[in-house]
Amino acid sequence: MDGLRIGFADGEVVRGVSFDLRAGEVLALVGESGAGKSLTARALLGMLPRRAEVAGRVLLRGRPVTPADLGRRLAWIPQDAMSALSPVHRVEDQLAFAVRAVARVGRGDALAVARRALAGVGLAPDAAAAFPHALSGGMRQRAVIAMALVNNPDLVVADEPTTALDPERQERVLALLRERCAVAGAALLLVSHDLAAVRRHADRVAVTYAGRIVELGPAELVLGRPVAPYTRGLLASLPAAGLSADALPGDGLSADGLPTAGRGEGLPGDGPPGDELPGDRTSEGGTSGGGLPGDRTSEGGTSGGGLPWDGTSGGGLPRRPRLPVLAGAPPAPGAAGAGCAFAPRCPHAGDVCRRTEPAPRAVEGRSVACHDPFGEAA
């Protein structure tokens, strides 16, 4: 993808997005809602609204992408598996339809291919022969993964593919998706808000803000030692990050007021599936390790776990500090204006930031679009 721009009547929403993907690689697009992640993904698939004004190039193995590539060279995994499955056809029949839409094979051969694909994602024969409503959410998502990969595409685009699943199933589905893409040699573009899952499963991460990529590089660098002020603020504002001493250590705010968390070696939720995160309500009505110290309840008392409002925990331990807050809000889609779109929220911002949009440049092993990522001019 080279210089992708997408605009509508009220302004430009995606503003010069560029990246490449290698066979078998997982690239995650992350950022706040409205940053242009899903539009970027849909541009790869040729699924943009007709009213969209598009500029830039999208190439797959050196050739322009066309709508005819969807289902052949390109595959899509949506947020809701039920929206991709017909309620009136058996799961294995739907995969067989997908096979026959691409290859000239008989129904029996297509069914054999479909059943192998479904077995590859762990669906038993009785589940493969069932209607979608008879399957659990995780099983339906596995079926959609099998359907996406059944024709051996070069690129799979997954837009929040685990949104409707519980945390344990989310982890299993993402691990399966990555494994099957690696086996098929397909690149995977993963759109997600779950930064902990992204760190576990992505090779590279592109952090988006107001329609641009502000930081792009290896996942362990971008999420472990972020450079762009927006990325640092985004990571520091994660609830579990602010409450977990070994997840994203830091004192919360630097001397210039920018959140500093995010320089550690882990992300919240990096443990095995099922681990509780700080602040999770337990069956006894308290909170799991870490808790939310000193939070008032609606009744005027304190949160579960016996944490009093006087600033100490039940065991006399000091209250943990409040989470850093990334002040302000992103600009409305299409209303970024001149200069850096993050400047109104950034404590490092200077005159050049408000006048000129920063170009991407190499910083510490990744690409960063920022005039002054370390605040040296502030």
C-alpha positions as CSV (number, residue, x, y, z in Angstrom):
1,M,0.0,0.0,0.0
2,D,1.5,3.3,-1.1
3,G,0.1,6.7,-0.2
4,L,-3.5,5.6,0.4
5,R,-5.9,8.6,0.8
6,I,-9.6,8.2,1.3
7,G,-12.0,11.2,1.4
8,F,-15.6,11.9,1.6
9,A,-17.7,15.0,1.2
10,D,-16.8,16.3,4.7
11,G,-13.0,15.8,4.3
12,E,-10.1,13.3,4.1
13,V,-10.3,10.4,6.5
14,V,-7.3,8.3,5.6
15,R,-4.3,10.6,4.8
16,G,-1.3,9.0,3.1
17,V,-1.1,5.5,4.6
18,S,1.8,3.4,3.4
19,F,3.0,-0.1,4.4
20,D,4.0,-3.4,3.0
21,L,3.3,-7.0,4.0
22,R,5.4,-10.1,3.5
23,A,4.1,-13.6,3.0
24,G,3.4,-15.3,6.3
25,E,3.7,-12.0,8.2
26,V,1.2,-10.5,10.7
27,L,0.8,-6.7,10.7
28,A,-1.6,-5.2,13.2
29,L,-3.4,-1.9,12.8
30,V,-4.2,-0.3,16.1
31,G,-5.5,3.0,17.4
32,E,-8.6,4.8,18.7
33,S,-12.0,4.5,17.0
34,G,-12.2,6.8,14.0
35,A,-8.5,6.5,13.2
36,G,-9.2,5.0,9.7
37,K,-8.2,1.4,10.5
38,S,-11.3,-0.3,9.0
39,L,-11.3,2.0,6.0
40,T,-7.7,1.1,5.3
41,A,-8.5,-2.6,5.6
42,R,-11.5,-2.2,3.3
43,A,-9.4,-0.4,0.7
44,L,-7.2,-3.5,0.5
45,L,-10.4,-5.5,-0.3
46,G,-11.9,-3.1,-2.7
47,M,-14.9,-2.8,-0.4
48,L,-15.1,1.0,0.0
49,P,-18.4,2.9,-0.4
50,R,-19.0,4.2,-3.9
51,R,-19.0,7.8,-2.6
52,A,-15.4,7.5,-1.4
53,E,-12.7,9.4,-3.2
54,V,-9.6,7.2,-3.3
55,A,-6.0,8.0,-4.2
56,G,-2.8,6.0,-3.9
57,R,-1.8,2.5,-4.9
58,V,-2.8,-0.9,-3.5
59,L,-0.7,-3.7,-5.0
60,L,-0.7,-7.5,-4.3
61,R,2.4,-9.3,-5.6
62,G,3.0,-6.3,-7.9
63,R,-0.5,-6.2,-9.4
64,P,-3.3,-3.8,-8.7
65,V,-6.1,-5.2,-6.5
66,T,-9.5,-5.6,-8.1
67,P,-12.9,-6.6,-6.7
68,A,-12.5,-10.0,-8.5
69,D,-9.6,-10.8,-6.2
70,L,-11.8,-11.1,-3.2
71,G,-12.3,-14.8,-2.4
72,R,-9.3,-15.7,-4.5
73,R,-6.1,-13.7,-3.8
74,L,-7.8,-11.8,-0.9
75,A,-9.9,-13.1,2.0
76,W,-11.8,-11.2,4.7
77,I,-12.7,-12.2,8.2
78,P,-15.4,-9.9,9.7
79,Q,-16.1,-9.0,13.3
80,D,-19.3,-11.1,13.4
81,A,-19.0,-14.6,12.0
82,M,-22.8,-14.9,11.7
83,S,-22.8,-12.0,9.2
84,A,-20.5,-14.1,6.9
85,L,-22.4,-17.3,7.2
86,S,-25.8,-18.1,5.6
87,P,-28.3,-19.4,8.2
88,V,-30.0,-21.7,5.7
89,H,-27.0,-23.7,4.5
90,R,-24.8,-26.2,6.3
91,V,-21.3,-24.9,7.1
92,E,-19.5,-27.5,5.0
93,D,-21.7,-26.7,2.0
94,Q,-20.9,-23.0,2.3
95,L,-17.2,-23.7,2.1
96,A,-17.8,-26.0,-0.9
97,F,-19.6,-23.1,-2.6
98,A,-16.6,-21.0,-2.0
99,V,-14.3,-23.6,-3.5
100,R,-16.5,-24.1,-6.6
101,A,-16.6,-20.3,-7.1
102,V,-12.9,-20.3,-7.8
103,A,-12.1,-23.8,-9.1
104,R,-13.9,-26.0,-11.7
105,V,-14.5,-29.0,-9.5
106,G,-17.4,-31.2,-8.8
107,R,-19.5,-31.0,-5.7
108,G,-18.0,-34.1,-4.1
109,D,-14.5,-32.9,-4.6
110,A,-15.4,-29.4,-3.3
111,L,-17.0,-31.0,-0.2
112,A,-13.8,-33.0,0.4
113,V,-11.7,-29.8,0.3
114,A,-14.2,-28.0,2.6
115,R,-14.1,-30.8,5.2
116,R,-10.3,-30.9,5.2
117,A,-10.3,-27.1,5.8
118,L,-12.8,-27.4,8.6
119,A,-10.9,-30.2,10.2
120,G,-7.8,-28.1,10.0
121,V,-9.3,-25.5,12.3
122,G,-10.5,-28.2,14.8
123,L,-14.2,-28.6,13.7
124,A,-15.4,-32.2,14.0
125,P,-17.5,-33.7,11.1
126,D,-20.8,-33.3,13.0
127,A,-20.0,-29.6,13.5
128,A,-19.0,-29.2,9.8
129,A,-22.3,-30.7,8.8
130,A,-24.3,-28.4,11.1
131,F,-26.1,-25.1,10.4
132,P,-24.4,-22.0,11.8
133,H,-26.9,-21.4,14.6
134,A,-26.1,-24.8,16.1
135,L,-22.4,-23.8,16.7
136,S,-20.9,-21.7,19.5
137,G,-19.4,-18.3,18.7
138,G,-15.9,-19.7,18.8
139,M,-16.8,-22.6,16.4
140,R,-18.5,-20.2,14.0
141,Q,-15.3,-18.0,14.0
142,R,-13.2,-21.1,13.3
143,A,-15.5,-21.9,10.3
144,V,-15.1,-18.4,9.0
145,I,-11.3,-18.7,9.3
146,A,-11.5,-22.0,7.3
147,M,-13.6,-20.3,4.7
148,A,-11.2,-17.4,4.4
149,L,-8.2,-19.8,3.8
150,V,-9.9,-22.5,1.8
151,N,-8.8,-21.0,-1.6
152,N,-5.2,-20.3,-0.4
153,P,-5.3,-16.5,-0.6
154,D,-2.1,-14.3,-0.6
155,L,-3.6,-11.9,2.0
156,V,-6.1,-12.3,4.8
157,V,-7.7,-9.1,6.3
158,A,-9.2,-9.7,9.8
159,D,-11.2,-6.7,11.1
160,E,-11.6,-7.2,14.9
161,P,-12.2,-11.0,14.4
162,T,-12.7,-11.8,18.0
163,T,-14.9,-9.0,19.2
164,A,-17.9,-11.2,20.0
165,L,-15.9,-13.8,21.9
166,D,-14.9,-14.2,25.5
167,P,-11.2,-13.6,26.4
168,E,-10.2,-17.3,26.4
169,R,-11.8,-18.0,23.0
170,Q,-10.3,-14.8,21.7
171,E,-6.8,-16.1,22.5
172,R,-7.5,-19.5,20.9
173,V,-9.0,-18.1,17.8
174,L,-6.1,-15.6,17.2
175,A,-3.5,-18.3,17.8
176,L,-5.3,-20.5,15.3
177,L,-5.6,-17.7,12.8
178,R,-1.9,-17.0,12.9
179,E,-1.0,-20.7,12.7
180,R,-3.3,-21.3,9.7
181,C,-2.0,-18.2,7.8
182,A,1.6,-19.3,8.5
183,V,0.8,-22.8,7.1
184,A,-0.8,-21.3,4.0
185,G,1.9,-18.7,3.5
186,A,-0.7,-16.0,3.6
187,A,0.0,-12.5,5.0
188,L,-2.4,-11.3,7.7
189,L,-3.6,-7.8,8.3
190,L,-5.1,-7.7,11.8
191,V,-7.3,-4.7,12.9
192,S,-7.6,-4.7,16.6
193,H,-8.0,-2.7,19.8
194,D,-6.6,-5.4,22.0
195,L,-2.9,-4.4,22.4
196,A,-2.0,-7.3,24.7
197,A,-3.3,-9.8,22.0
198,V,-1.5,-7.8,19.3
199,R,1.8,-8.1,21.1
200,R,1.4,-11.8,21.4
201,H,0.4,-12.5,17.8
202,A,1.7,-9.7,15.5
203,D,5.1,-9.4,14.0
204,R,4.8,-5.7,13.3
205,V,2.4,-3.0,14.6
206,A,1.2,0.2,12.8
207,V,-0.3,2.7,15.3
208,T,-2.8,5.0,13.6
209,Y,-4.1,8.4,14.6
210,A,-6.4,10.7,12.6
211,G,-6.0,8.7,9.4
212,R,-2.2,8.5,9.5
213,I,0.3,5.9,10.7
214,V,2.3,7.6,13.5
215,E,4.5,4.6,14.5
216,L,5.3,1.5,12.6
217,G,7.8,-1.2,13.5
218,P,8.3,-4.6,15.2
219,A,5.7,-5.3,17.9
220,E,8.3,-5.8,20.6
221,L,9.7,-2.3,19.9
222,V,6.5,-0.4,19.3
223,L,4.6,-1.9,22.3
224,G,7.6,-2.5,24.6
225,R,9.6,0.7,24.0
226,P,7.2,3.2,22.2
227,V,8.7,6.4,20.8
228,A,5.8,8.4,19.3
229,P,4.1,10.6,22.0
230,Y,0.7,9.2,20.9
231,T,1.8,5.6,21.3
232,R,3.3,6.3,24.7
233,G,0.1,8.0,25.8
234,L,-2.1,5.2,24.4
235,L,-0.2,2.5,26.3
236,A,0.0,4.4,29.5
237,S,-3.7,4.9,29.6
238,L,-4.6,1.2,29.5
239,P,-6.3,0.3,32.8
240,A,-4.4,-2.8,33.5
241,A,-1.1,-1.1,32.5
242,G,-1.6,1.6,35.1
243,L,-2.3,-1.0,37.8
244,S,0.2,-3.7,37.1
245,A,3.7,-3.2,38.5
246,D,5.3,-5.6,36.1
247,A,3.3,-4.9,33.0
248,L,4.2,-1.4,31.9
249,P,6.3,0.1,34.6
250,G,6.8,3.9,35.0
251,D,5.8,6.7,37.3
252,G,2.8,7.6,35.2
253,L,3.8,11.0,34.0
254,S,7.1,12.5,32.9
255,A,8.3,15.9,33.9
256,D,6.6,17.4,30.9
257,G,3.3,15.8,31.6
258,L,3.4,13.0,29.0
259,P,2.6,9.5,30.2
260,T,5.8,7.4,30.4
261,A,4.4,3.9,30.9
262,G,5.2,1.6,28.1
263,R,8.9,1.3,28.5
264,G,8.7,-2.1,30.1
265,E,8.9,-5.6,28.8
266,G,5.2,-6.7,29.0
267,L,1.6,-5.8,28.3
268,P,-1.4,-6.5,30.5
269,G,-2.9,-9.9,29.8
270,D,0.4,-11.4,28.6
271,G,-0.1,-14.4,30.9
272,P,-1.9,-17.6,30.0
273,P,-5.6,-17.3,29.0
274,G,-7.8,-17.2,32.0
275,D,-5.5,-15.1,34.2
276,E,-7.3,-12.4,35.9
277,L,-6.3,-8.8,35.3
278,P,-6.2,-6.1,38.0
279,G,-9.6,-4.8,38.9
280,D,-11.5,-7.9,37.6
281,R,-14.5,-8.6,39.9
282,T,-14.2,-12.0,41.7
283,S,-17.0,-14.4,42.6
284,E,-16.7,-13.3,46.2
285,G,-17.5,-9.7,45.2
286,G,-14.0,-8.3,45.7
287,T,-11.4,-7.6,43.1
288,S,-8.5,-9.6,41.7
289,G,-4.9,-8.9,42.4
290,G,-4.1,-5.2,42.0
291,G,-7.8,-4.1,42.4
292,L,-8.9,-0.6,42.0
293,P,-7.7,0.9,45.3
294,G,-9.9,3.5,46.9
295,D,-12.6,3.6,44.2
296,R,-15.9,4.7,45.6
297,T,-18.9,2.5,45.0
298,S,-22.4,3.9,44.1
299,E,-23.3,3.4,47.7
300,G,-20.6,5.8,48.9
301,G,-18.3,3.1,50.2
302,T,-15.3,1.6,48.6
303,S,-14.7,-1.0,45.9
304,G,-14.5,-4.7,46.7
305,G,-11.6,-6.1,48.6
306,G,-11.9,-3.9,51.6
307,L,-10.1,-0.9,50.3
308,P,-11.0,2.2,52.4
309,W,-11.4,5.7,51.0
310,D,-8.7,7.1,53.3
311,G,-5.9,6.3,50.8
312,T,-4.7,2.9,52.1
313,S,-5.7,-0.6,51.4
314,G,-7.1,-3.0,54.0
315,G,-3.5,-4.0,54.8
316,G,-2.3,-0.5,55.3
317,L,-0.6,-0.3,51.9
318,P,-0.6,3.1,50.2
319,R,-3.1,3.8,47.4
320,R,-1.8,3.3,43.9
321,P,-1.9,6.4,41.7
322,R,-4.7,7.2,39.3
323,L,-4.2,6.2,35.7
324,P,-2.6,8.8,33.5
325,V,-5.1,10.4,31.2
326,L,-4.5,11.3,27.6
327,A,-6.1,14.7,27.6
328,G,-8.4,15.8,24.8
329,A,-9.9,13.9,22.0
330,P,-9.0,12.9,18.4
331,P,-10.2,15.3,15.7
332,A,-13.4,14.3,14.0
333,P,-12.8,12.2,10.8
334,G,-11.9,14.5,8.0
335,A,-11.2,17.5,10.3
336,A,-7.5,17.0,11.1
337,G,-6.5,20.5,9.8
338,A,-2.9,21.7,9.3
339,G,0.1,20.5,11.1
340,C,0.3,17.4,13.3
341,A,-3.2,16.1,14.2
342,F,-1.9,15.1,17.7
343,A,-0.4,18.5,18.5
344,P,-3.4,19.8,20.5
345,R,-3.0,16.9,22.9
346,C,0.8,16.6,22.9
347,P,2.9,18.3,25.7
348,H,5.9,18.2,23.3
349,A,4.2,20.2,20.6
350,G,5.9,23.3,19.3
351,D,5.2,25.8,16.6
352,V,6.5,23.5,13.8
353,C,4.1,20.8,15.0
354,R,1.1,23.1,14.6
355,R,2.2,24.4,11.2
356,T,3.7,21.3,9.4
357,E,2.5,17.7,9.2
358,P,5.5,15.5,10.2
359,A,6.9,13.0,7.6
360,P,7.7,9.5,8.7
361,R,11.4,9.0,9.7
362,A,13.5,6.2,11.1
363,V,13.9,6.3,14.9
364,E,15.3,3.5,17.0
365,G,14.4,0.7,14.6
366,R,10.9,1.8,13.6
367,S,9.2,4.5,11.5
368,V,7.8,7.5,13.5
369,A,5.8,10.5,12.2
370,C,6.8,13.1,14.8
371,H,8.9,16.3,14.7
372,D,10.2,15.9,18.2
373,P,9.4,12.4,19.7
374,F,11.7,12.9,22.7
375,G,10.6,16.4,23.6
376,E,14.1,17.8,23.0
377,A,12.8,21.1,21.7
378,A,10.1,21.5,24.3
